[in-house]
Amino acid sequence: MSGTMKTIDTVFALATALLGAFVIVYALEYGYTARGNPGPGFFPFWVGVGMVALGAVNAARAVAGRELLEDSFDRAGLLRTAGITAVIAIFLLAVDWTGMLIGIGLVVIALGFVIRPTLETGFVLRLVATGALFPVVAWLIFSFYLGVRLVTGVFGI
């Protein structure tokens, strides 16, 4: 791996860890527990911990030269990476307004279009269906089954 690629990989890994730390701080503001049950910040907290841990491992591997990245990024890959990062950042900033369920449904749809930018009818229908069903499944698992109070937005959802 070239020095430039090593630097890019290290910076990206550290940025992932930093974003994870940001998620942890926000998660703790929502509350890790609520009335003896996992609170709205429980799941985001552990996602943040995972991001920090994996970002640190990736940074260590990049510094040690143990990653096997190609020596170039194509434009489409860079745009996809920037788009995914933007979608996640917007979700984090907007979750107080959208609420967790509406926000995560929109994230699924947005990420689908970032990863595969097409308006093919079958793809769009599957993506919208997934974006609508994913929050329902998340609600069933977290709110209904586990009793986790999710972040609600301006619509009370």
GIMO-V962838 format. One record per backbone hydrogen bond with DSSP energy under -1.0 kcal/mol. NH is the residue of the N-H (numbers start at 1). CO is the residue of the C=O. E is the energy in kcal/mol with one decimal. If there is no record, write none. Layout:
nh->NH co->CO e->E
nh->NH co->CO e->E
This chain:
nh->6 co->2 e->-2.5
nh->7 co->3 e->-2.2
nh->8 co->4 e->-2.7
nh->9 co->5 e->-2.8
nh->10 co->6 e->-2.3
nh->11 co->7 e->-2.8
nh->12 co->8 e->-2.7
nh->13 co->9 e->-2.4
nh->14 co->10 e->-2.5
nh->15 co->11 e->-2.4
nh->16 co->12 e->-2.2
nh->17 co->13 e->-2.1
nh->18 co->14 e->-2.4
nh->19 co->15 e->-2.6
nh->20 co->16 e->-2.2
nh->21 co->17 e->-2.0
nh->22 co->18 e->-2.2
nh->23 co->19 e->-2.3
nh->24 co->20 e->-2.3
nh->25 co->21 e->-2.3
nh->26 co->22 e->-2.2
nh->27 co->23 e->-2.7
nh->28 co->24 e->-2.3
nh->29 co->25 e->-1.2
nh->30 co->26 e->-1.0
nh->34 co->37 e->-3.1
nh->37 co->34 e->-1.8
nh->39 co->32 e->-3.1
nh->41 co->31 e->-2.6
nh->42 co->39 e->-1.6
nh->45 co->41 e->-2.2
nh->46 co->42 e->-1.7
nh->47 co->43 e->-2.1
nh->48 co->44 e->-2.6
nh->49 co->45 e->-2.3
nh->50 co->46 e->-2.1
nh->51 co->47 e->-2.3
nh->52 co->48 e->-2.6
nh->53 co->49 e->-2.7
nh->54 co->50 e->-2.9
nh->55 co->51 e->-2.4
nh->56 co->52 e->-2.4
nh->57 co->53 e->-2.4
nh->58 co->54 e->-2.6
nh->59 co->55 e->-2.4
nh->60 co->56 e->-2.5
nh->61 co->57 e->-2.4
nh->62 co->58 e->-2.4
nh->63 co->59 e->-2.7
nh->64 co->60 e->-2.2
nh->66 co->61 e->-3.0
nh->78 co->74 e->-2.1
nh->79 co->75 e->-2.5
nh->80 co->76 e->-2.4
nh->81 co->77 e->-2.4
nh->82 co->78 e->-2.5
nh->83 co->79 e->-2.6
nh->84 co->80 e->-2.7
nh->85 co->81 e->-2.3
nh->86 co->82 e->-2.4
nh->87 co->83 e->-2.5
nh->88 co->84 e->-2.3
nh->89 co->85 e->-2.5
nh->90 co->86 e->-2.8
nh->91 co->87 e->-2.3
nh->92 co->88 e->-2.5
nh->93 co->89 e->-2.2
nh->94 co->90 e->-2.1
nh->95 co->91 e->-1.5
nh->97 co->94 e->-1.3
nh->98 co->94 e->-2.9
nh->99 co->95 e->-2.3
nh->100 co->151 e->-3.0
nh->103 co->99 e->-1.9
nh->104 co->100 e->-2.7
nh->105 co->101 e->-1.8
nh->106 co->102 e->-2.1
nh->107 co->103 e->-2.2
nh->108 co->104 e->-2.2
nh->109 co->105 e->-1.7
nh->110 co->106 e->-2.9
nh->111 co->107 e->-3.2
nh->112 co->108 e->-1.9
nh->113 co->109 e->-1.9
nh->114 co->110 e->-2.1
nh->115 co->111 e->-2.8
nh->116 co->112 e->-2.4
nh->118 co->116 e->-1.7
nh->124 co->120 e->-2.7
nh->125 co->121 e->-2.6
nh->126 co->122 e->-2.2
nh->127 co->123 e->-2.7
nh->128 co->124 e->-2.7
nh->129 co->125 e->-2.3
nh->130 co->126 e->-2.4
nh->131 co->127 e->-2.7
nh->132 co->128 e->-1.8
nh->133 co->129 e->-2.6
nh->134 co->130 e->-2.8
nh->137 co->133 e->-2.5
nh->138 co->134 e->-2.8
nh->139 co->135 e->-2.6
nh->140 co->136 e->-2.6
nh->141 co->137 e->-2.5
nh->142 co->138 e->-3.1
nh->143 co->139 e->-1.1
nh->144 co->139 e->-2.4
nh->145 co->140 e->-2.2
nh->146 co->141 e->-1.8
nh->148 co->142 e->-3.4
nh->154 co->97 e->-2.5
nh->156 co->153 e->-1.8
